[in-house]
C-alpha cells in the first residue's frame, strides 16, 4: 500500500491530469462523473471504480457531488493481470466492504494493522480479477520485479539481504535470482556492484573525497575491495581514473 485517502467533491469540481508510479484504485461511493484514462472516457456512478496502471495520465470530473475512496499500491500482476478500466462492484458491494475495513484499520491503527491492510488489499485484487474475468495472468507484467529493482536502486549502498528481498517480492531465492537476471541481464549481486561502481565513479569526478571515503559511502566493505572491483570494471584504479580525468580537463 502506497497511500489511502477518502474525499468528498462538490458538483462541478475537476481534478487535473496527473499520474502515479503505482497502481491506483478509485471507488465511487456516490455521485456521477467521468475520468479520462488511456484515451477513453470512463463514466462512473455509485458502486463503480476506476483502475489505473502505473504512469498513465488521468483526470477526473465530477458532474454530481461525489464521495470517493482511493488508494495506491505496488503489484507485479500475479496472480491476476490488472488493466486500465472501469469496473462495477458486486451486487453485495464486496469491494466496498473490504475498502471500508482497510479504512478503519488505517484509522484505528491497532496491533498488526499494516499486515491486515495488506491482506485486505490482496482480497480486493482477487475480487478485481473475478470481476474482469482475469483469474489467471492475462498478459506478462511490464516490470515483474519493479519493487525489488526500485529498492536496489535506492538502497544499493546498504547491505543487501537477497533472501529477504526475494521473500518480499514473493519468490524463492533461486527463482528471484533467475528472474532478475532474465529481466536486467545481471544477477542481483552484479546489479548492486554496478550501481555502487557507477556512484563511486561520479563521486571521483565531482567530489574531493578520498578514495577510501568514497568506497565506504558507496557500500564497499573495505578500500581494497573497492579498488580491486573498480580496476576490474574500468581497467584502472579509482586514483588512476581520477587523475586521468583531471588531466583531460
N, C-alpha and C positions, 0 to 999 in steps of 0.2 A: 504494500500500500504506500503510495507516494503522497497523497493528500485526500482529504474528505471535507466537503462543505455542503451546506444547505442554505437556500436563499429564497426570498420572495421578490418577484419583479412586478412592477406596475405595468398596466397595459400600455403598449407603445414603446417600451424600452428596448434597447438594442445593445448587444454585446458584439464588438467589432471583431474582425478576423484575427485569429491567433492560433497557436499550435502548442503541443506539449511533447516532451521527449518520452512519454509513456502512453499507454492506453488510457482512454477516458470514457467512463460511462455516465451519461446524464439521464436521470429518471425524472419524468414529469408527473408530479403528484396531481397537479391541477393545471387548468389553463390550456390555451391553444397558441400555436405559433409555428415557426419553421427554422430549420438550420440548413445552411448551405455547406455541403460537405462533398468533396471529391467530385465537383461538377454537378451535383444533384441537390434538389431542394427536398428536404425531409420534413414533412408536416407532422407535428406532434399533437397529441391530445392526452387527457388523463390516462395513466396506465401505460403509456408508451415510453420508449427510451432510445437514445441515440448512442451508438458505439463508435468511437473514433480511434483509429490506429495511430501509433506514434508519428509525429512530424507531418500530419495532414492539417492544412489550414481549414478553419471552420468559423462560422459566426453563429449568431442566434438572435432571432427577432420574436418578440412576444406581442401577439395581437390581442391577447387577453391576459389579465392578471395571472401570473404563473408561479406555482411553488415547485421548486426543484431540489433534488439531492444529487450531488455529483462527486465522483472520486476518480483518482488516477492510480494506476497500478502497473508494475512491471510483470511481463508474462512472455513465455517463449513459444506460445502457440501449441502446446501439447498439454492435455490430450485432445483438445479441440482447437480448430483454427477460427480465430475471431476476425471477421471482416467489417469494414465500414458499413454502417447502415442504420435503419430504423427498425426497432423490434417492439412487439406488443407483449406485455406481461401475460401470465396465465390467467384463467378465469378467477382463480383464488388469490391472485396477486402474490404469488410466491416470491418473486424477486423483490417486490416492495417490502415484504415481511423481513426478508434477510437483510436488506439495506437498513431498515429501521433498527434491527438488532445490532448491526455494525455501529450505527449512530449512537445507540445507548451505551455500547461497550466503550466507545471512544470518549463519551462524555463522563461516564461513571469512573472509568479507569480503575476497575477492581483488579485484584491479583490476576496476572496472566491475561489481561485484556487483549494485548497485542497478538498473542497466539490465537485467541478465539476470533479476532477480527480476520486474520489470515485464513482460518478455517471457513468462516462465513464467506469470504471472498472466493475461495475455491468452490463453494456450493453455488455461488452466483455464476461463476464461469461455466460450470457443468450445466446449469439450467439454460444459460445462453446457448450452449451447444445444442441442447434439445430443441430450443425454440427455432434455431436456424437449420436443424437437421444435420449438424456437423458434429455428431458424437465422436467421430474419428477425425484426425487431421486431414483437412481438405486440400491443403497446399503446404509446401515446405516453408518454414519460417524464414523471413528475410534476415534475421540476425539471431540464430538459435542460441548463441552464447553471449547475448548482449550484456546481461548483468555481470557475468564473470569478466568479460573483456573490459567493461567500463570500470569495474573495481580495480583491475590490474593497472589500467591507465592512470587512475587516481592515487593508487597506493603502491606503486612499483618500488618506492624507496623503503617500504616497510617489509619486515619478514613476512613471507607468504606461506601459508599452510595449505598445500594443494588439496589434501583430503577434505578439509573444512570447506574450501571453495567449491569443490565438486559436489559435496552434500548440499550446500546452499543452492546450487544450480539444479539439483535433482538427479544427479548421475553418480554412478560408481566412479572411483578414481581413475581406473583404466579407461572406461568409456569416455569420461570427461577429457582425458588427455588425448585420446584418438580424435574426438570431435573437434577439439580446439585446434589441433594441428591441421585437420582437414579444412577448417574454416579460415585459419590465418596463415598456414604454411609453416608455422613454428610450433614447437612444444610450448606449454605454459612457461617452463623454465627458460627456454630460449627467448620467449617473448619478453619476459621480465628483464633479462640481461640486456636485451636490445634496447628497451626503454631506459634502463639505467645508463647504458653507454651513450645513448643519444643525449640524455640530460647532462651527463658529465661533459660531453663534447661542447655543448652550448655554454656551460659554466667556464670551461677552459678558454673559450673565445671571448666571453663577455664579462668575466669577473677576475679579480686579482687574488682569489682564494688559492691556497696551496693545493698541491695535488692530493695530499692525504686528506685534507678537509673536504675537497670535492668528492673524493671516493666515499667517505663516510656519509656525506649528505645525500648521495645517490643510492645508498643502500648496500655498498660493498662492506664486507666484514673486516677486511684489512687492506692496507695500502698495497701490499704485494699482490693480493688477489685482483684489485682494481687495475694495477699497472699491467699485469700479465694478460687479463681479459681484453683490456684496451689495445694492447700490442697485437694480440691475435686478430682482433676485429679490424683495426685500422692500419696495421703494418708498422706502427711506431708507438713508442711510449707516450703517455699523456704530456710529459715535459717536451719531448721532441715535437709532438704535434703543435703545442702552444708556440714554441719558438719558431717553427716553420711558418705558421700563420702570421705571427708578428713580423717576420721578415718579409712576407708577401705584402703586408700593409705598409 
